[in-house]
Amino acid sequence: MNLKEIYMSKVVTADEAVKKIKSNDRVVTGHAVGEPIELIKAMVNNKEAYENVEIVHMVAMGKGEYVAPGMEKHFRHNALFVGGTTRDAVKSGRADFTSCYFSEVPSLFKTTLPVDVALIQVSSMDEHGFFSFGVSNDYTKPAAEAAKIVIAQVNDKMPRTMGDSFIHISDIDYIVEASHEIIELNPPKIGEIEKAIGENCASLVEDGSTLQLGIGAIPDAVLLFLKDKKDLGIHSEMISDGVVELVEAGVITNKAKSIHPGKIIVTFLMGTKRLYDFIDNNPMVEMYPVNYVNDPRVIMQNSKMVSINSCVQVDLMGQVSSECVGLTQISGVGGQVDFVRGANMCKDGKSIIAMPSTAAKGKVSKIVPILDEGAAVTTGRNDVDYIVTEYGIAKLKGKTLKERARALINIAHPDFRNDLMVEFEKRFSCKFW
Ligand code: COA
């Protein structure tokens, strides 16, 4: 059979494909905006055929119908990262959370979390029989490699990305054809606070730096203040639209990168069609699985590596909680610690945790004497280095506990500084000033 005939022999409808899932199977679904919407819809419609199917994923952008109340008999969600669609289910006990570094997820699929079925979304097949993972390579490609059964939603709107980003027809069991736009994530609103944080972060970025940027308003605000820098590079877990602008402006050239010079290295991305058109068949952008991109031993090989991530709370020792509000799990560690460690290990690197000084519309300080009861520490006090708010920059590495606390109180919101100083004096039995 030629490639086209092999392809046709594997084409089924979504309803037929999901019948290959059996009760008690572990199903891993494609990540973030790479989510195979049609397959998930069909799986949920077929729920009466299943008992105890475990659904594993990280960021989910769809509706998450399988975690709705009443679905427990059919599906059990095991979240490796909690998001808007899954927060309630984890909090109310209908879903589980497995805490792990993003970089180690592929190895979990080979050890404690073997994959029965991978539901993935890929681009159209090329003339050599390869499909690209497009917007989401991350754990999706490793899940497909580990799975007993691979069901691929082939979407002709999925961009074709380069790097180690392909799967061959011989490694796909069933093909479901679809044609819909990739889910878009509109750029966040950047207010005055985010701009001030962005400007402070940008002051730490030297010409020739390689950047990792997390998701949200703060990373986008940082990009606004990088327009005068030269020869920046990207080695990041993810990118969004802001990066395209800086490439077009000639700021991101990747020329000074010590590994993968000339290339943007990334494991997944989320943005608008502008970003998806930019990455399509673009040799400047290479996507690799997350066990490579997020490996601190790889990250550290970049010169002037700067990582920028955000958090929920920082205590006066510099312990960073990025994934919990008290006992409530609101997200996950994701790649934060992978990049903090990689940037710290890089000889001229910097790891930055950037956040607004307050939350809940200014009612609570994010810099606190003690983390909320039950909150997990995401980045430990021995890993943390720069903390940035709209009020300035605190460098914590190599500092005493008192020096750390003073530096953090100085960048807290002025409304909360007095209370924090009182706590400082109680804790350290000495005057703040
Ligand atoms: N006290 C109480 N609630 C707080 C809080 C605090 N100190 N800080 C944040 N929150 C609440 C917010 O009010 C918001 O609640 P809502 O969703 O009900 O409105 C929620 O927590 C999320 O905060 P927000 O500021 O909107 O989040 P964000 O989109 O800027 O993301 C993190 C911030 C920390 C959640 C996010 O960066 C994250 O998940 N980090 C860990 C993973 C990571 O760093 N990955 C690597 C990069 S991709």
Boltz pocket constraint, residues with backbone or C-beta under 6 A from the ligand:
constraints:
  - pocket:
      binder: B
      contacts: [[A, 213], [A, 214], [A, 215], [A, 216], [A, 217], [A, 237], [A, 238], [A, 308], [A, 309], [A, 310], [A, 311], [A, 312], [A, 313], [A, 321], [A, 322], [A, 323], [A, 325], [A, 330], [A, 331], [A, 332], [A, 333], [A, 334], [A, 335], [A, 336], [A, 359], [A, 360], [A, 364], [A, 365], [A, 366]]
      max_distance: 6.0
